[in-house]
Amino acid sequence: MFGPWYAKSGLRFRCTRCGACCRRPGTVSLTAAEADRIAARIVGEGATASSLAGELWLENVDGSWLIDVPDDAACPLLGPTGCTVHDIKPMQCATYPFWPEIVKSRRTWREEAPWCEGIRDDGDVYDAPAIADLLAESARTREGDGEGGDGAS
């Protein structure tokens, strides 16, 4: 049978909302629409991504936005009880851990498990078509971020 290594059995994952992925250094890419929605939530109705430029994120030349999460910090959207914008979080975050660099092999999937308690044997089963959909969504917001989207989610 051809296809990805997980085609037969799928992958098991269940988000526990522990926030560990939000405490990893890296970058979070947001589309302009995602950033506008988050800005409106944080600043108030009518706010746009530009309202938080330089304070929360930086604008890319293509009009998308980028949050930089340094080594010694967490994503600025992470609050004491979890993601403060969980219901409208960026697609990059919503598709974690189903990123190309993580699902490319059994080894890379297993290597991610210590960083993500949701990757476990009793997690929900994601079949290959569902994973393909998540990978496509992940690619939509992570293209052109220059770093492959590694890091914070």
GUBAPA-734391 format. One record per residue (C-alpha): residue number from 0; residue in one letter; x, y, z. Coordinates in steps of 0.001 Angstrom, whole numbers. Example, Ala and Ser with C-alpha at 12.3 -4.5 7.8 and 13.67 -1.06 7.14 Angstrom:
REM GUBAPA-734391
+-----+----+---------+---------+---------+
|   i | aa |       x |       y |       z |
+-----+----+---------+---------+---------+
|   0 |  A |   12300 |   -4500 |    7800 |
|   1 |  S |   13670 |   -1060 |    7140 |
+-----+----+---------+---------+---------+
REM end
This chain:
REM GUBAPA-734391
+-----+----+---------+---------+---------+
|   i | aa |       x |       y |       z |
+-----+----+---------+---------+---------+
|   0 |  M |       0 |       0 |       0 |
|   1 |  F |    1268 |    3457 |    -885 |
|   2 |  G |     736 |    6605 |    1091 |
|   3 |  P |    2040 |    8111 |    4285 |
|   4 |  W |    3492 |    5883 |    6992 |
|   5 |  Y |     357 |    6380 |    9116 |
|   6 |  A |   -2101 |    5552 |    6289 |
|   7 |  K |   -3179 |    2218 |    7740 |
|   8 |  S |   -3612 |    3046 |   11420 |
|   9 |  G |   -3840 |    6847 |   11519 |
|  10 |  L |   -2350 |    8890 |   14335 |
|  11 |  R |   -3612 |    9274 |   17886 |
|  12 |  F |   -3896 |   12703 |   19458 |
|  13 |  R |   -6127 |   14466 |   21958 |
|  14 |  C |   -5337 |   18028 |   22976 |
|  15 |  T |   -5245 |   18420 |   26751 |
|  16 |  R |   -4935 |   22224 |   26537 |
|  17 |  C |   -1814 |   21995 |   28699 |
|  18 |  G |    -192 |   24907 |   26843 |
|  19 |  A |    3185 |   23202 |   26477 |
|  20 |  C |    3210 |   23952 |   22745 |
|  21 |  C |    2677 |   27635 |   23572 |
|  22 |  R |    5751 |   27685 |   25785 |
|  23 |  R |    8165 |   26600 |   23067 |
|  24 |  P |   10316 |   29103 |   21230 |
|  25 |  G |    9573 |   29748 |   17594 |
|  26 |  T |    7219 |   31705 |   15428 |
|  27 |  V |    3482 |   31768 |   14932 |
|  28 |  S |    2265 |   32874 |   11522 |
|  29 |  L |   -1132 |   34487 |   11188 |
|  30 |  T |   -3091 |   35510 |    8147 |
|  31 |  A |   -4273 |   39108 |    8066 |
|  32 |  A |   -7825 |   37923 |    8809 |
|  33 |  E |   -6686 |   35895 |   11815 |
|  34 |  A |   -4691 |   38823 |   13180 |
|  35 |  D |   -7626 |   41207 |   12672 |
|  36 |  R |   -9987 |   38859 |   14583 |
|  37 |  I |   -7522 |   38517 |   17443 |
|  38 |  A |   -6891 |   42283 |   17560 |
|  39 |  A |  -10633 |   42929 |   17749 |
|  40 |  R |  -10865 |   40466 |   20635 |
|  41 |  I |   -7954 |   42019 |   22531 |
|  42 |  V |   -8340 |   45727 |   21767 |
|  43 |  G |  -12027 |   45955 |   20949 |
|  44 |  E |  -14423 |   46062 |   18053 |
|  45 |  G |  -13006 |   47831 |   15022 |
|  46 |  A |   -9396 |   47151 |   15930 |
|  47 |  T |   -7169 |   45683 |   13246 |
|  48 |  A |   -3899 |   43808 |   13298 |
|  49 |  S |   -2070 |   47127 |   12901 |
|  50 |  S |   -3392 |   48113 |   16337 |
|  51 |  L |    -987 |   45603 |   17898 |
|  52 |  A |    1905 |   45910 |   15432 |
|  53 |  G |    5218 |   45971 |   17231 |
|  54 |  E |    3526 |   45151 |   20533 |
|  55 |  L |    2223 |   41644 |   19830 |
|  56 |  W |    3381 |   40830 |   16310 |
|  57 |  L |    5226 |   42081 |   13270 |
|  58 |  E |    3880 |   42422 |    9756 |
|  59 |  N |    5432 |   40381 |    6961 |
|  60 |  V |    5901 |   41893 |    3498 |
|  61 |  D |    2995 |   39771 |    2210 |
|  62 |  G |     525 |   41285 |    4700 |
|  63 |  S |     549 |   38326 |    7069 |
|  64 |  W |    1661 |   38664 |   10673 |
|  65 |  L |    4255 |   36923 |   12804 |
|  66 |  I |    4492 |   36401 |   16565 |
|  67 |  D |    8019 |   35701 |   17756 |
|  68 |  V |    8208 |   33525 |   20863 |
|  69 |  P |   11704 |   33810 |   22372 |
|  70 |  D |   13518 |   31031 |   24209 |
|  71 |  D |   12640 |   32300 |   27662 |
|  72 |  A |    8970 |   33175 |   27133 |
|  73 |  A |    5578 |   31837 |   26119 |
|  74 |  C |    3283 |   32934 |   23338 |
|  75 |  P |    1838 |   36306 |   24374 |
|  76 |  L |   -1644 |   34909 |   23710 |
|  77 |  L |   -1206 |   32325 |   26477 |
|  78 |  G |   -2888 |   33300 |   29730 |
|  79 |  P |   -2906 |   31672 |   33167 |
|  80 |  T |   -5686 |   29272 |   32178 |
|  81 |  G |   -4656 |   28626 |   28561 |
|  82 |  C |   -4933 |   30330 |   25211 |
|  83 |  T |   -6801 |   33588 |   25570 |
|  84 |  V |   -8086 |   33318 |   21997 |
|  85 |  H |   -8577 |   29545 |   21852 |
|  86 |  D |  -11834 |   29729 |   19887 |
|  87 |  I |  -10247 |   31949 |   17196 |
|  88 |  K |   -6604 |   30875 |   17474 |
|  89 |  P |   -4417 |   30934 |   14361 |
|  90 |  M |   -4693 |   27966 |   12011 |
|  91 |  Q |   -1045 |   27154 |   12664 |
|  92 |  C |   -1952 |   26554 |   16296 |
|  93 |  A |   -5197 |   24756 |   15504 |
|  94 |  T |   -3409 |   22230 |   13292 |
|  95 |  Y |    -617 |   21386 |   15736 |
|  96 |  P |     839 |   18697 |   15950 |
|  97 |  F |    -213 |   17835 |   12397 |
|  98 |  W |    2604 |   19777 |   10771 |
|  99 |  P |    4644 |   18313 |    7890 |
| 100 |  E |    7879 |   18264 |    9858 |
| 101 |  I |    6198 |   16364 |   12707 |
| 102 |  V |    4186 |   13781 |   10748 |
| 103 |  K |    6829 |   13089 |    8114 |
| 104 |  S |    7963 |    9898 |    9866 |
| 105 |  R |    7179 |    7664 |   12796 |
| 106 |  R |   10417 |    8904 |   14372 |
| 107 |  T |    9521 |   12613 |   14137 |
| 108 |  W |    6022 |   11907 |   15501 |
| 109 |  R |    7493 |   10047 |   18475 |
| 110 |  E |   10099 |   12755 |   19028 |
| 111 |  E |    7309 |   15309 |   19397 |
| 112 |  A |    5494 |   13299 |   22087 |
| 113 |  P |    7658 |   14519 |   25003 |
| 114 |  W |    6712 |   18083 |   23992 |
| 115 |  C |    3006 |   17304 |   23576 |
| 116 |  E |    1124 |   15236 |   26124 |
| 117 |  G |   -1753 |   14930 |   23643 |
| 118 |  I |     267 |   12538 |   21467 |
| 119 |  R |    -635 |    9337 |   23261 |
| 120 |  D |   -1965 |    5848 |   22696 |
| 121 |  D |   -5433 |    6632 |   24072 |
| 122 |  G |   -5887 |    9742 |   21944 |
| 123 |  D |   -8508 |   10208 |   19250 |
| 124 |  V |   -7682 |    8527 |   15954 |
| 125 |  Y |   -7026 |   10847 |   13033 |
| 126 |  D |   -7136 |    8963 |    9740 |
| 127 |  A |   -5010 |    9807 |    6719 |
| 128 |  P |   -7666 |   11971 |    4977 |
| 129 |  A |   -8224 |   14007 |    8147 |
| 130 |  I |   -4467 |   14464 |    8548 |
| 131 |  A |   -4166 |   15512 |    4888 |
| 132 |  D |   -6814 |   18191 |    5510 |
| 133 |  L |   -4952 |   19438 |    8589 |
| 134 |  L |   -1657 |   19517 |    6693 |
| 135 |  A |   -3275 |   21553 |    3916 |
| 136 |  E |   -4669 |   24056 |    6426 |
| 137 |  S |   -1332 |   24223 |    8206 |
| 138 |  A |     464 |   24960 |    4944 |
| 139 |  R |   -1989 |   27739 |    4121 |
| 140 |  T |    -810 |   29931 |    6993 |
| 141 |  R |    2755 |   28713 |    7386 |
| 142 |  E |    3979 |   29249 |    3833 |
| 143 |  G |    6577 |   31919 |    3548 |
| 144 |  D |    7247 |   32337 |    7263 |
| 145 |  G |   10857 |   31480 |    6556 |
| 146 |  E |   11067 |   28951 |    9353 |
| 147 |  G |    8672 |   26207 |    8359 |
| 148 |  G |    6463 |   27135 |   11277 |
| 149 |  D |    8661 |   25401 |   13830 |
| 150 |  G |    8135 |   26249 |   17429 |
| 151 |  A |    5306 |   27769 |   19349 |
| 152 |  S |    1808 |   26864 |   18433 |
+-----+----+---------+---------+---------+
REM end
